[in-house]
Amino acid sequence: MSARADAGMRAVSRVREIRERDSRIGVQQAAAELRAREATLADLQQRAAATQSSDQSIEAYLRSRDYLTALGEQIVVTERSVAAAATLTDSALAHWRVDRTRLGAVELLLERRAEVRRQERALEESKRLDEAAALLWQRRQGGAVA
């Protein structure tokens, strides 16, 4: 195998590297979005827990109830948003793993091809050295007989 034969595989490798890098960036972005949504949810839950309703007037109680109802609805929406972001992060991670595996397969194939070429060169070199040694031996034997 010649190095020229690997030109196509090197092109495939470059494409796979770009895809793997893009997938990795996608995982990072999805994870950051998930963390942001989880922080928002934690903030909403903390605000709901911090709301006090003891010894209030009826008006204050009604306002507090309306506030907690709206906050509860917002928490439900945010929980769904967190679940969607978690699904997206899992999907991005799965895509990255596939892309990383494909890149690894191409790199391994290129390494194996390079190793085969090294072995072929070593074998050719060994043959040349054997031929030179045999020729030198024949010259010495011919010179000793004559």
LODRENPA-248673 format. One record per residue: x, y, z of N, C-alpha, C, O in turn; residue in one letter. Coordinates in steps of 0.02 Angstrom, whole numbers, padded with zeros to 5 digits, always signed. Example, Ala and Ser with C-alpha at 12.3 -4.5 7.8 and 13.67 -1.06 7.14 Angstrom:
BEGIN
+00660-00284+00390+00615-00225+00390+00660-00165+00390+00712-00166+00423a+00642-00112+00354+00684-00053+00357+00645+00002+00394+00670+00057+00402s
//
This chain:
BEGIN
+00042-00059+00000+00000+00000+00000+00044+00062+00000+00094+00065+00036m+00026+00109-00039+00065+00170-00041+00031+00224+00001-00028+00219+00018s+00070+00274+00017+00043+00329+00055-00010+00366+00015-00056+00396+00043a-00003+00364-00051-00053+00396-00094-00121+00363-00087-00173+00396-00092r-00120+00298-00076-00183+00262-00068-00221+00285-00005-00281+00277-00001a-00185+00313+00042-00216+00337+00104-00241+00408+00100-00270+00433+00148d-00231+00442+00043-00254+00511+00037-00329+00516+00049-00352+00561+00084a-00366+00470+00021-00438+00470+00031-00457+00457+00104-00502+00489+00131g-00421+00411+00135-00435+00396+00206-00416+00455+00251-00450+00468+00301m-00363+00491+00233-00345+00551+00272-00400+00604+00265-00414+00640+00313r-00429+00609+00206-00484+00657+00196-00544+00636+00239-00577+00678+00270a-00559+00571+00240-00613+00546+00282-00598+00561+00355-00642+00579+00393v-00535+00552+00374-00515+00565+00443-00525+00639+00462-00549+00654+00516s-00508+00683+00416-00518+00755+00430-00592+00771+00439-00611+00808+00484r-00634+00741+00397-00706+00752+00403-00731+00725+00470-00770+00757+00504v-00708+00665+00487-00728+00634+00551-00704+00676+00611-00740+00682+00660r-00644+00705+00606-00619+00748+00660-00664+00808+00669-00680+00828+00725e-00685+00838+00613-00729+00897+00617-00796+00878+00646-00823+00914+00689i-00823+00821+00625-00888+00799+00652-00882+00784+00727-00926+00802+00766r-00828+00752+00747-00819+00737+00818-00813+00801+00858-00842+00806+00912e-00775+00849+00833-00767+00913+00868-00834+00949+00873-00851+00976+00926r-00871+00951+00818-00937+00983+00819-00984+00949+00868-01022+00982+00904d-00982+00883+00870-01024+00845+00917-01004+00861+00989-01047+00868+01032s-00939+00865+01001-00915+00881+01068-00939+00951+01089-00959+00961+01147r-00936+00998+01044-00960+01065+01058-01035+01064+01072-01060+01099+01116i-01071+01023+01033-01143+01016+01045-01158+00988+01114-01206+01011+01146g-01119+00940+01136-01129+00912+01203-01116+00966+01256-01153+00972+01304v-01063+01005+01246-01048+01058+01294-01104+01110+01297-01123+01132+01351q-01130+01129+01240-01184+01178+01238-01248+01150+01270-01282+01184+01308q-01264+01087+01254-01324+01056+01283-01317+01050+01359-01365+01061+01395a-01258+01031+01381-01247+01025+01454-01252+01093+01488-01279+01099+01543a-01226+01145+01456-01231+01212+01485-01304+01234+01488-01325+01265+01537a-01342+01220+01437-01413+01237+01436-01450+01199+01491-01493+01226+01525e-01433+01136+01500-01464+01096+01553-01448+01125+01622-01493+01132+01664l-01385+01142+01633-01366+01172+01698-01404+01237+01710-01425+01251+01766r-01411+01278+01657-01447+01342+01665-01520+01330+01683-01547+01364+01726a-01551+01282+01650-01622+01268+01665-01629+01238+01735-01678+01252+01770r-01582+01196+01755-01585+01168+01823-01576+01223+01875-01608+01221+01928e-01533+01271+01861-01523+01328+01907-01587+01369+01913-01606+01390+01967a-01620+01379+01856-01683+01417+01856-01735+01379+01898-01771+01410+01938t-01739+01314+01889-01787+01273+01927-01772+01277+02002-01817+01285+02042l-01708+01271+02019-01689+01275+02090-01708+01342+02119-01730+01346+02177a-01698+01395+02081-01716+01463+02104-01791+01468+02116-01813+01494+02167d-01830+01443+02069-01903+01445+02076-01926+01405+02137-01969+01427+02175l-01897+01345+02146-01915+01304+02204-01896+01337+02269-01931+01332+02319q-01838+01371+02268-01816+01406+02329-01864+01463+02345-01880+01475+02403q-01885+01500+02293-01933+01555+02304-01999+01528+02331-02029+01560+02375r-02021+01472+02306-02084+01443+02330-02078+01422+02403-02124+01433+02443a-02022+01393+02421-02011+01371+02490-02003+01430+02537-02019+01424+02597a-01978+01486+02512-01965+01543+02555-02027+01586+02567-02026+01630+02610a-02080+01573+02531-02141+01613+02540-02174+01596+02606-02187+01537+02621t-02187+01648+02646-02218+01638+02712-02291+01657+02708-02310+01705+02675q-02331+01619+02744-02403+01634+02742-02433+01636+02812-02494+01628+02819s-02394+01645+02864-02420+01644+02932-02441+01714+02953-02408+01764+02936s-02496+01718+02991-02521+01781+03019-02527+01837+02968-02501+01891+02977d-02563+01822+02913-02572+01873+02862-02646+01892+02859-02689+01855+02882q-02657+01949+02830-02727+01970+02819-02754+01929+02760-02716+01894+02726s-02819+01932+02749-02850+01895+02695-02823+01918+02628-02810+01877+02584i-02813+01983+02620-02786+02010+02557-02715+01984+02545-02698+01964+02490e-02675+01985+02597-02607+01960+02591-02606+01885+02576-02566+01861+02537a-02652+01849+02608-02657+01778+02595-02676+01765+02523-02647+01721+02491y-02724+01802+02497-02746+01792+02427-02690+01808+02378-02679+01773+02329l-02655+01863+02393-02597+01880+02350-02544+01825+02352-02516+01807+02301r-02531+01800+02411-02481+01747+02420-02503+01684+02383-02463+01650+02352s-02568+01668+02389-02594+01609+02354-02589+01616+02279-02569+01570+02244r-02606+01675+02253-02601+01687+02181-02528+01683+02158-02512+01655+02106d-02484+01711+02199-02413+01709+02183-02387+01637+02182-02352+01617+02135y-02405+01598+02233-02383+01529+02236-02413+01486+02180-02380+01441+02155l-02475+01501+02161-02506+01465+02106-02468+01478+02041-02452+01432+02004t-02453+01542+02028-02415+01560+01968-02345+01531+01971-02319+01506+01921a-02315+01533+02029-02248+01505+02038-02249+01429+02027-02204+01402+01996l-02300+01396+02051-02307+01324+02041-02314+01307+01968-02284+01258+01944g-02353+01346+01931-02360+01335+01859-02293+01345+01824-02276+01308+01778e-02258+01396+01845-02192+01409+01816-02143+01353+01831-02101+01335+01790q-02148+01325+01891-02105+01269+01910-02121+01208+01866-02074+01174+01843i-02184+01194+01853-02202+01137+01811-02174+01146+01740-02147+01099+01711v-02182+01206+01713-02156+01220+01646-02080+01213+01645-02052+01185+01598v-02047+01237+01697-01974+01233+01701-01951+01161+01710-01900+01141+01682t-01989+01121+01748-01971+01050+01755-01975+01014+01688-01931+00974+01672e-02026+01030+01648-02030+01001+01581-01972+01024+01538-01945+00986+01498r-01953+01087+01545-01897+01114+01508-01831+01079+01527-01789+01065+01485s-01823+01065+01591-01764+01029+01615-01763+00959+01587-01711+00934+01566v-01821+00926+01586-01824+00858+01558-01807+00859+01484-01772+00814+01460a-01832+00908+01447-01816+00913+01376-01742+00926+01365-01711+00897+01320a-01713+00969+01407-01642+00984+01401-01600+00922+01418-01547+00911+01388a-01623+00883+01466-01587+00821+01484-01589+00772+01426-01540+00738+01412a-01646+00767+01394-01653+00722+01336-01607+00745+01280-01574+00704+01248t-01606+00810+01268-01563+00838+01216-01489+00825+01232-01450+00809+01187l-01471+00833+01294-01401+00821+01315-01383+00747+01305-01329+00732+01281t-01429+00702+01323-01416+00631+01313-01408+00615+01239-01364+00576+01220d-01450+00645+01198-01446+00633+01126-01380+00660+01098-01347+00627+01058s-01361+00720+01119-01298+00750+01096-01238+00706+01118-01191+00698+01080a-01242+00680+01177-01188+00637+01202-01184+00572+01161-01130+00548+01146l-01242+00544+01144-01243+00483+01103-01213+00497+01034-01175+00456+01008a-01231+00554+01005-01203+00572+00939-01127+00580+00943-01090+00558+00899h-01104+00613+00996-01032+00623+01004-00996+00556+01011-00942+00547+00982w-01025+00510+01049-00993+00445+01057-00987+00408+00991-00936+00377+00976r-01040+00412+00951-01038+00380+00885-00984+00412+00842-00945+00377+00809v-00983+00479+00841-00933+00514+00801-00862+00499+00825-00816+00492+00784d-00853+00495+00890-00787+00479+00917-00766+00408+00898-00708+00397+00881r-00813+00362+00899-00798+00293+00880-00780+00289+00807-00732+00254+00788t-00817+00324+00765-00802+00323+00693-00733+00353+00679-00696+00328+00638r-00718+00408+00713-00652+00439+00705-00597+00389+00727-00546+00382+00693l-00608+00357+00783-00559+00308+00807-00548+00251+00758-00492+00228+00749g-00602+00229+00726-00596+00175+00677-00554+00196+00617-00512+00158+00593a-00565+00257+00593-00526+00281+00535-00453+00290+00555-00409+00272+00517v-00441+00318+00614-00372+00327+00637-00337+00260+00646-00279+00253+00628e-00372+00211+00672-00343+00144+00680-00326+00113+00612-00274+00083+00604l-00371+00122+00564-00358+00096+00497-00297+00129+00467-00255+00095+00436l-00291+00194+00474-00232+00229+00448-00168+00205+00483-00116+00196+00450l-00171+00195+00548-00113+00170+00584-00093+00100+00561-00034+00085+00552e-00143+00058+00550-00128-00010+00527-00097-00009+00457-00050-00046+00443r-00124+00033+00414-00096+00039+00346-00024+00065+00349+00019+00040+00313r-00011+00113+00392+00057+00139+00400+00104+00084+00425+00161+00078+00403a+00080+00043+00472+00120-00012+00498+00135-00063+00444+00191-00089+00440e+00086-00078+00401+00097-00125+00346+00151-00097+00299+00194-00133+00276v+00147-00032+00285+00198-00001+00242+00267-00004+00274+00316-00017+00240r+00271+00006+00339+00335+00001+00375+00362-00070+00370+00422-00080+00358r+00319-00118+00379+00341-00188+00375+00364-00205+00304+00413-00240+00295q+00328-00180+00254+00347-00193+00184+00415-00162+00169+00457-00192+00136e+00426-00100+00193+00491-00068+00183+00547-00106+00218+00601-00114+00191r+00533-00129+00279+00583-00168+00316+00599-00234+00280+00657-00255+00277a+00549-00265+00252+00559-00327+00215+00600-00314+00152+00646-00352+00136l+00585-00261+00115+00623-00243+00056+00695-00228+00074+00741-00249+00039e+00706-00192+00127+00774-00175+00150+00811-00239+00169+00870-00247+00153e+00776-00284+00203+00807-00347+00222+00827-00387+00160+00880-00418+00159s+00784-00387+00110+00799-00423+00047+00861-00393+00014+00905-00430-00010k+00864-00327+00011+00922-00294-00019+00986-00310+00018+01038-00322-00013r+00982-00309+00084+01041-00325+00123+01062-00397+00114+01122-00412+00110l+01013-00443+00110+01029-00513+00098+01062-00523+00030+01110-00560+00024d+01035-00489-00021+01064-00494-00087+01135-00467-00089+01180-00496-00120e+01145-00410-00055+01212-00382-00053+01260-00429-00016+01317-00438-00037a+01237-00457+00039+01279-00503+00077+01295-00566+00036+01351-00590+00037a+01244-00591+00000+01255-00650-00041+01305-00635-00097+01348-00676-00112a+01299-00577-00128+01345-00558-00181+01415-00550-00154+01463-00573-00185l+01422-00520-00097+01487-00512-00065+01516-00581-00047+01576-00592-00057l+01476-00626-00023+01499-00693-00005+01522-00730-00068+01574-00764-00067w+01483-00723-00123+01502-00756-00185+01568-00730-00211+01610-00768-00234q+01579-00665-00206+01642-00635-00227+01700-00663-00187+01753-00679-00214r+01690-00667-00122+01743-00694-00079+01756-00767-00093+01813-00789-00094r+01704-00805-00105+01712-00876-00119+01745-00886-00187+01788-00929-00195q+01725-00845-00235+01756-00849-00301+01829-00829-00298+01870-00858-00334g+01846-00782-00258+01915-00760-00252+01957-00811-00215+02017-00817-00228g+01928-00848-00169+01966-00897-00130+01978-00960-00171+02030-00992-00163a+01931-00978-00215+01939-01038-00256+01990-01027-00311+02028-01072-00326v+01991-00971-00340+02034-00959-00397+02106-00952-00380+02147-00941-00424a
//
